[in-house]
Amino acid sequence: MKRRSKRTGQGHKSGRRVGLARALSKLGFCSRSTAVDLIRTGRVRLNGSSPRNPEAPVRLGQDRIEVDGVRVARSEKAYWMLNKPKGLVTTANDEQGRETVYSKLPAGLPWMGPVGRLDKASEGLLLFTNDSEWAARITAPESHLDKTYHVQIAATADESLLQKLTNGVHSDGDFLAAKAAQLLRCGDKNSWVEVVLNEGKNRQIRRMLEACSVEVLRLIRVAIGPLHLGSLGKGEARELTDSEKAALDHALKKVPGPGPPRYNVESESLQ
């Protein structure tokens, strides 16, 4: 498989001021939530001092940041995909001790955060990166990047159901609609349907089908924009190729950027 050329993230403007926790995340050292804990416990030094404020201003490319006495250097940009199995939670640290998606990533990688989330019962394509600005564009609602799901339901899907999904339903005060929905195959008691979303509200597909009194048996994300899950085995992970990363970048260029990154690996939508 062709590997992308190494990226060192030098595109960040030298001297740009950001909060200390965000600086650690942008440097690819850890998630922002982990950085907050490190700062508040005094393990982070900034130009020789030990601030306890996660929002302490940092000049990227100029100030010296150390964690446990070791200087933090900018990590190479990394872009990976995982075929998430059912039963794993999409978080770096789970308070209940459940197995997380990080158990499926190879050892020795730089820290990466999941780009969006899939809930414990959902499967399929999940992206990881330490490029927080790129992740923010992938997940931003205004990007309208299509996400494609194959959904097994405990019903025989008909045109009426597919029409309801695309026309939209109301659920807990939200109006939820799919960009497209089509029947893949149908049995006597259940069906597989393909649902395409260009926005990502919390548990959107499950809530839409629940509003139609339809039970979801399996939910698998098979594509994000032009990137497809393909033949990647369940529980397997690999780096994106140059062409896959370029195709995603091209898809993102078709829409305006989301403004300042709001990326938080602990708070993205679930499906």
N, C-alpha and C positions, 0 to 999 in steps of 0.2 A: 504494500500500500504506500502510495506516495505521501511523504510527510511534508508539512508546511515548513517554510523557513522559520527560524527562531525569531520570536518577537520579544523585545525587551521593554516595551511600553514607554519608549522615549518620547512619545507624542505628548505627554503631559507637560504643560508649560512650567519651566523652572521658576520657582518663586511663588507659584499659585498657592494661596492660603486655603487650607481646609482644616477641619477638626482632627485632633490626634487619632481618635478611633477610626475615622474615615480614612486617614492617611495610611494606617496599618492595613486596612482592607484594600485600598488602591494599590499599595505596594505588593499585594498578593501574599501577605503574611498570614492572615487569618480573617474570619468573618468580623463584621463590625461589632456584633454582640459579644464575641469572644474578646475582642480588643477592649471593649468597655470593662470587662472583668479584669483583664490584665492591668489596665491603667488604675482602676480603683484599688487593686491590691498592691500597688507600688512596684510592679515588675517592669514598668516601662520608664525609661529615662529619655528626656528631650533636652538636647544640648547640655547634658550633665545634671539636670534637675529631674525631680520625680513628681510631675504634676499628677493630681488625682482627678482632674477634670477631663473627661473624654472629649470635650469640645475645645480644649486648649489649642490655639492656632499654630499651625505648622506650615512652613514654606517648603513645598515639595521640591526636591532637588537641591535644597540648601541646608536645611536643618538636619541634625544628626539624631536618629532614633535608635535606641537600643532596647532589647527585651532580654532580661536576665543576663545583662552584661555583653550581649552579642549585637553588633550593629545590624540593622535590618536593611537589606539591599532589595532593590526592585526585582521581583521574580519575572521570568519569561512568561509572556502571555500564553495561556493554555486553553484549548477548546476541545472538550470531550463530549461523547454521547454514551448513554447507558440504556440498555433495555431493562427497565425496572421490573422486577417480579412483584407479584402480589404479596402483601404481608410486610413490606418494608416501609418505614416512615421517612419522609423527605425532610430531614433535619440533620444538623451536625451533631447535636447532643440531645438525647431524649431523656426527659426526667423520669420516665417510667422504665427505662432500661431496655426498651424494645430495639430490635435490630434496625439499623438505618441503611440508607442507600450507600453510605460511605463504605460499608463492608464489601461492596462489589467493585470498588475502584482499586487499581493496582497500587502497591506500596511504592513510595519514593516520588510521588507526584507533588508539585507545589500545591499549596492550599487552593481549593476551588469551591465555589458555592454553586448550588443548584440554580438553574435559570427557571424560575417558576417552580411549581410543585405538582406532584401527583399524590392523591391521598393513599392511605395504606391499602385500600382495596383495589386501587387502579394500577394499571400496568403500562409498559411501553416506553416511548421515547422521552428521555429526560436529558437535558443539556447541563453541562458543568463548565464554569470558567472562572478565572480570577480577573477578568476584564469587566469591571463593574459598570462602566459606561455602555459597553456593548450589551451586557445583560439587561440593562435598563431599557434599551431600545427594543430588545426582543420581547420583553414582557409588557411594555407600555401599551395601554388601551388604544392610544391614538396611532400606533403603528399598524393596527388592523392586519397583523400577520396571521394568515390562516393556520389554524391547528386542526388536524384531521384525526378523528377517532372512529374506531370500529367498536360497536356496542352490541352485546348480546342481551336481548330482553326476553322476559317471560311472557311473550304475547306474539301473535302472528301480526306483523306489521302490515298495515294497509295504507292506501293513499291518504286516508283521513288523518292518520297519526303523523305521517311525514309532513302533511300540510300544517298541522298544528305546530310542529317543531319549527318550521320556517316562518309561519305567521306570528308566532310568539305566544307565550303564556305568562300569567302573573303568578309570582311565588314570593311570599313574605315581603310584599311591597315592591319587589323588583319586576321589571318587564324583561323576560328572557327569550331570546330568539336565536335560532341557528341560521348561519348564512346559507347552508344547503343541507339536505338530508335525502338519502336514497336507500332503497332496499338492496342488500347484498345477497342474502339467501334466506330462505324461510322453511321451517319445518312444521310439524303438526302442532307443537306447543311453544316453540320459541323462534326467534328470528335474529339475524345479524343486520344492523343498519350502519351506514356510514354517516357521521355527523361532522360538519365543518363549522368551526367557530372562528370569528374574526375579532372576538373580544373574550375576556376570560373572567367572568364573575364567579364568586365562590361556589364550587360544586355545581356549576351551571347545568351540565347535561343531566346529572342525577336529579336535580330539582325540576328541570323541564319534564322529564319522564314521570317523576312522582306526581306532578300536577296533572298529568294525563292518566294517572292511576296505572302506570306501567312499572314493573320491577326490573331493575338492572341486574343482570347476572354477571357480566364481565364488561369492563371498560378498558380499552387499549388505545393509547395515543400512537398513531402510526406515522405522523408527519408533522413537522413544524415548517411552514412555508415550503420551500423547495427541498428541504432535507427529509428523507424518508428513513424509516427504521430498517427497511431492507431485510437482509438475511442475518443481522446481528442476533445472536442467540440470547435467550432469556438469561438475565443475570450477567451478561457480558458487557464490557465497556471498551471503547477505542477512541483514539484521537480523530478529530475531523480532518479530512484531507484538505489540501489547498483549494480544490474546486468546490467542495462543500461549503467551506467558510466563505469563499468568494460569492457563491450563489446566495447565501444568506445575507451578506453585505449588500449585494445588488438589490435584493428584495426590500431591504430596509431603506435604501436610497430613494425608493419610490414614494416615501412618505416623509413629512417633516420630523425632525428629532423631537423627543419628549421633553426637552429642556434639562434642567439639572437632574442628575440621577436620583431616583428614589428607591434604588434597589436594596432590598432587604431579604436575605435568604430565608428568614423566619416568617415572612408575612405575605408571600405571594399566593395567588389563587390556587385552590385545589379543584380537581375534577373527579 
